[in-house]
Amino acid sequence: MNFKFKKYWRKTSLKKSRDGDFLLSHIFSHKPKNFLEIGVFHGVTSRNVCELLYSMHGSNFKFTGVDLFENDKKKLNDEIAPQTKFSNPLKNIYYKFIIKSDPYSYDSVNKLLIKFKNNINIIKGNSNHVLKEININQFDYVFLDGGHSYETVKNDLKCLANVIKQKGTILCDDYNLTYAPGIKKAIDEYILDNNFNLKILLDRFAEITNKYQ
């Protein structure tokens, strides 16, 4: 695989030289055609994934992304507010004063992905509700990086159980995140309750698969 993770002058928690490239190689090895990302943020991972899926399948793929697109702490309840401010002051100036666009917004993410407008469906909403309203059976790979509270991760995984039962893959980010221990707790309980396979990759990603695939 010759693909390298690109940041598109936006924010992402994935480091290009390690985490981002690893994620793309992991996706490449599974070759999914119907991809779900929970926690889109600036759309960096979304764009990289779409580029990769297109390189493998041409236009024969679907990408669905779900995010609150909300950083108001009062509205997030127990969730961790995303850090939307750039450490690079030039980027802050560029987005705030030059193009006057919030990169963490529904419109901005859709604009970043416009090349794949016929293949994508970006949904603004809470995964606690959205996952109960869409057809989960269509997905063969899920990258879970949404709400970091125990309750949200537990709910997301519960809603996604059919992905694993149909021999798809769920890759969870931030498994060992020290300031959000609820992620690990929810994943560990989910594995025990459902008798699924769990692999910890790069001490960051938790890969969940069916024991019988």
Secondary structure, DSSP 8 states (H G I E B T S, - for coil): -------TTS--SS-IIIIIHHHHHHHHHH--SEEEEE--TTSHHHHHHHHHHHHHHTT--EEEEEE-----HHHHTTS-----S-SSHHHHHIIIIIS---SSSHHHHHHHTGGGTTTEEEEES-HHHHTTTS-GGG-SEEEE-S--SHHHHHHHHHHTHHHHHTT-EEEES-TT-TT-THHHHHHHHHHHHHT-EEEEETTTEEEEE-TT-
